[in-house]
């Protein structure tokens, strides 16, 4: 088991907080108030938007290891 160093953990957490704060500070506020321009020449949207937006997501197989009866078993899942 690896040893967790408190100073390194604190450095990582503070670094993440600084990056998150900088990212939030750079968000454009004007983008929220921009109007959505729609054209009247576009066809009307269909009634069932859920079927149009359906996307097939393929899960990626990965190698997983676990202990079973004192032995380590590794398989693709």
C-alpha positions in Angstrom: 0.0 0.0 0.0 1.3 3.4 -0.9 2.0 6.1 1.6 0.1 9.4 1.3 2.2 12.5 1.9 0.2 15.3 3.4 2.2 18.1 1.8 1.8 16.6 -1.6 -1.9 16.1 -1.1 -2.3 19.7 0.0 -0.3 21.0 -3.0 -2.5 19.0 -5.4 -5.7 20.2 -3.7 -4.6 23.8 -3.7 -3.5 23.6 -7.3 -6.8 22.2 -8.4 -8.6 25.0 -6.5 -6.5 27.6 -8.2 -7.2 26.2 -11.6 -11.0 25.9 -11.0 -11.1 29.5 -9.7 -9.2 30.8 -12.7 -11.5 28.8 -15.1 -14.7 30.2 -13.4 -13.3 33.8 -13.5 -12.7 33.5 -17.3 -16.4 32.6 -18.1 -17.9 35.1 -20.5 -21.0 36.7 -18.8 -22.2 38.2 -22.0 -22.8 34.8 -23.5 -25.7 34.1 -21.1 -27.6 37.2 -22.2 -27.1 36.7 -26.0 -30.4 36.2 -27.9 -31.0 33.1 -29.9 -31.6 34.1 -33.5 -34.1 31.8 -35.3 -35.0 31.9 -38.9 -38.7 31.6 -39.9 -37.7 29.7 -43.0 -36.5 26.7 -41.0 -38.9 23.7 -40.8 -40.8 23.2 -37.5 -39.2 20.7 -35.2 -40.8 17.3 -35.0 -42.9 16.3 -32.0 -40.6 13.5 -30.7 -37.2 15.0 -30.1 -36.1 12.1 -27.9 -35.9 9.7 -30.8 -33.9 12.1 -33.0 -31.4 12.7 -30.2 -30.9 9.0 -29.4 -27.2 8.1 -29.7 -25.8 4.6 -29.5 -23.0 4.5 -27.0 -20.7 1.6 -27.1 -19.0 0.8 -23.8 -15.3 0.2 -23.9 -14.0 -3.2 -22.7 -11.3 -3.1 -20.1 -9.3 -5.6 -18.2 -10.4 -6.0 -14.6 -8.8 -8.0 -11.9 -10.3 -9.3 -8.6 -9.6 -11.8 -5.9 -11.7 -15.1 -5.8 -11.0 -17.8 -3.2 -7.5 -16.6 -2.6 -6.5 -16.3 -6.3 -6.3 -13.3 -8.5 -8.5 -13.5 -11.6 -8.1 -11.1 -14.6 -10.7 -10.9 -17.3 -12.0 -8.6 -20.0 -15.3 -6.9 -19.0 
